[in-house]
């Protein structure tokens, strides 16, 4: 089902690019907007002594908010007529507290059902890609791209649990911090279309699945938006973006699904 959706969106983007017109002749663009983001997050980080830990759902099991208002920056820099660098950045900061309903193992800590856990999940999401425009004129830009979506993540769990090691089990209040950086490659296509002198549409489809060094990345990043252009350099826009990000490797497994509508202002030259 997911693959059919990706193929359909890809074909739609190609059709638009081949039959329509698209973007103002800009060499630089910067957008800033508000994104009401919905999260669906799970992860496991097990120690060598606890390699069979199960995924923990951050929203349902640990009480983190599933919806936030985030600020997102996006843009591009065109350094040659058909060559450009695309970039994007957003971040989220979530904290919660919940009495867990079943035992949870995190690294070498064990928390029994009924323990109250304080949880913090902070992350920075950075997108960086190179794009080549196969079609480009004053109204149309259709490009292929290659780049990386990267998550810098920090998660901490604090509560009363047990620590097992060297054949001993000790009870106490523990705080466990987990930090990781997970870059995932992406291939994609994107199109910008100027329907009228004041209305512009944009769409992009990016996805990749790869396995190397005992790690597997599965990522998709889909976006569509419409801009109203005013003045020589400004526009306002409304769009929707959804990102599905999953990485699996030895003793580590994390999944982030997030996305929502975007309301933004863009400046270009």
C-alpha positions in Angstrom: 0.0 0.0 0.0 2.8 2.4 0.9 4.7 1.7 -2.3 1.6 2.2 -4.4 1.1 5.6 -2.7 4.7 6.6 -3.4 4.5 5.5 -7.0 1.2 7.4 -7.5 2.7 10.6 -6.0 5.8 10.2 -8.1 3.8 9.8 -11.4 1.6 12.8 -10.4 4.7 15.0 -9.9 6.2 13.9 -13.2 2.8 14.6 -15.0 2.6 18.1 -13.5 6.2 18.9 -14.4 5.8 17.8 -18.0 2.5 19.5 -18.7 2.6 22.7 -16.7 4.7 25.6 -15.7 6.4 26.4 -12.4 8.7 28.5 -10.4 9.9 32.1 -10.3 13.5 32.4 -11.4 15.0 32.4 -7.9 18.5 31.5 -6.7 17.8 31.6 -3.0 14.7 30.9 -0.9 14.1 30.8 2.9 10.8 29.8 4.5 9.8 29.9 8.1 6.6 28.5 9.4 4.6 26.9 12.2 3.9 23.2 12.0 1.3 21.5 14.2 3.0 18.1 14.3 1.5 14.7 15.2 4.0 12.1 16.5 4.0 8.4 16.6 7.3 7.3 18.2 8.8 4.1 19.5 12.3 2.9 20.3 14.4 0.3 22.0 18.0 0.6 23.2 19.0 -2.7 24.9 22.3 -3.6 26.6 24.3 -6.7 25.8 22.6 -8.4 28.8 19.1 -7.4 27.6 19.2 -7.9 23.9 15.5 -8.9 23.7 13.9 -5.7 24.9 10.7 -4.7 23.2 9.8 -1.4 21.6 8.4 1.3 24.0 5.8 3.6 22.6 6.7 7.1 23.7 3.2 8.5 23.5 1.0 5.7 24.8 3.4 3.9 27.2 5.4 6.9 28.5 2.9 9.7 28.3 4.7 12.1 25.9 2.5 14.5 24.0 1.5 13.3 20.5 0.9 16.8 19.2 3.1 19.9 19.3 3.4 23.3 17.6 6.9 23.4 16.0 8.8 25.9 14.0 10.3 24.8 10.7 12.8 26.4 8.4 13.2 25.3 4.8 15.0 26.7 1.7 17.4 26.3 -1.1 20.5 27.9 -2.6 21.0 27.6 -6.4 24.8 27.9 -7.0 24.5 27.0 -10.8 21.6 27.3 -13.2 20.6 23.6 -12.8 22.2 22.8 -9.5 21.1 23.7 -6.0 21.3 22.7 -2.3 18.0 22.1 -0.4 17.9 22.3 3.4 15.4 22.1 6.2 15.4 22.2 10.0 12.9 21.6 12.8 13.1 20.5 16.4 10.9 19.3 19.2 11.1 19.3 23.0 8.8 16.9 24.9 8.5 16.0 28.6 6.0 13.8 30.4 5.4 11.7 33.5 3.4 8.5 33.7 2.8 5.5 35.9 3.6 2.6 33.6 1.1 -0.3 33.3 3.7 -3.0 32.4 7.4 -3.7 33.0 9.9 -1.8 30.9 13.5 -2.6 30.3 15.7 0.3 29.1 19.4 -0.5 28.7 20.4 -2.3 31.9 17.6 -0.7 34.0 14.3 -2.5 34.8 11.2 -0.6 35.8 8.3 -2.6 37.2 4.6 -2.0 36.4 3.3 0.7 38.8 6.6 2.7 38.7 6.2 6.4 37.9 8.6 7.5 35.1 9.7 11.0 34.1 10.5 11.1 30.4 12.2 13.7 28.2 12.5 13.4 24.4 14.4 16.2 22.6 15.3 16.0 18.9 16.7 18.1 16.1 15.7 17.1 12.5 17.9 18.3 9.7 17.4 17.8 6.0 20.2 18.5 3.4 20.1 17.5 -0.2 21.6 18.2 -3.6 19.1 18.7 -6.5 19.6 18.8 -10.2 16.9 20.5 -12.4 16.1 18.4 -15.5 13.5 21.0 -16.5 13.9 24.7 -15.6 12.6 27.9 -17.0 10.8 31.0 -15.7 7.8 28.9 -14.8 8.8 25.3 -14.3 11.4 23.5 -12.2 11.5 19.7 -12.1 14.4 18.2 -10.3 15.8 15.0 -8.9 17.6 15.0 -5.6 19.9 13.0 -3.3 20.5 13.8 0.4 20.0 12.9 4.0 17.4 13.3 6.7 19.2 13.2 10.0 17.8 13.0 13.5 19.8 14.1 16.6 17.9 12.5 19.5 18.2 12.6 23.3 15.9 10.6 25.5 16.1 10.3 29.3 14.0 8.2 31.6 14.0 8.6 35.4 12.2 6.5 38.0 12.5 3.8 40.6 13.8 0.6 39.2 16.5 -2.1 39.5 20.0 -2.2 38.1 21.4 -5.6 37.2 25.1 -6.3 36.6 27.9 -8.6 37.7 25.4 -11.0 39.1 23.8 -8.5 41.4 20.5 -6.6 41.4 20.3 -3.2 43.1 17.1 -1.1 43.5 17.1 2.7 43.5 16.1 5.8 41.6 17.9 5.9 38.2 18.1 8.3 35.3 19.0 6.8 31.9 20.2 9.0 29.1 20.2 7.8 25.5 21.8 9.9 22.7 22.1 9.0 19.1 22.6 10.5 15.6 20.8 8.7 12.8 21.4 9.9 9.2 19.3 8.3 6.5 19.8 8.7 2.8 17.0 9.8 0.5 16.4 9.8 -3.3 13.6 12.0 -4.6 11.9 14.2 -7.2 10.3 17.6 -6.7 8.4 20.0 -8.8 7.5 23.7 -8.6 4.7 25.1 -10.7 3.6 28.7 -11.3 -0.1 28.4 -12.1 -0.6 32.2 -12.3 1.7 35.2 -11.6 0.6 35.0 -8.0 -0.1 31.4 -7.3 2.6 28.7 -7.1 2.4 25.0 -6.3 5.1 22.7 -5.0 5.3 18.9 -4.4 8.1 16.5 -3.5 8.5 12.8 -3.0 11.6 11.4 -1.3 12.2 7.8 0.0 15.0 5.3 0.5 15.5 1.8 1.9 19.0 0.5 2.4 20.9 -2.0 4.6 24.6 -1.7 5.3 26.9 -2.5 8.2 24.1 -4.4 9.9 22.0 -1.3 9.9 18.7 -0.8 8.0 17.2 2.6 7.1 13.6 3.0 5.8 12.6 6.6 5.2 9.9 8.5 3.3 9.3 12.3 3.1 6.3 13.5 1.3 5.3 17.2 0.9 2.8 19.4 -1.1 2.1 23.1 -0.7 0.6 26.2 -2.4 2.1 29.7 -2.2 0.6 33.1 -2.8 3.2 35.5 -4.1 3.2 39.2 -3.3 5.8 41.9 -3.9 9.1 41.0 -5.6 10.5 38.7 -3.0 7.7 37.5 -0.6 5.1 34.8 -0.4 2.9 33.0 2.1 2.0 29.4 1.8 0.0 26.5 3.2 1.1 22.9 2.9 1.3 19.4 4.4 4.4 17.3 5.2 4.6 13.7 6.5 7.9 11.9 7.4 8.2 8.2 8.3 11.7 7.4 9.6 12.8 4.0 10.8 16.3 2.7 11.7 17.2 -0.8 12.9 20.7 -1.9 13.9 22.4 -4.0 16.6 20.9 -3.3 20.0 19.0 -0.3 18.7 15.7 0.3 17.0 13.9 3.6 16.6 10.8 4.7 14.6 9.5 8.3 14.2 6.3 9.1 12.3 5.6 12.8 12.3 3.9 15.4 10.1 1.1 17.9 9.8 0.0 21.1 8.0 2.4 23.9 7.5 1.7 27.7 7.5 4.8 29.6 6.4 6.3 32.8 5.0 9.0 32.7 2.3 11.6 35.2 1.1 13.4 34.7 -2.2 15.8 36.4 -4.5 
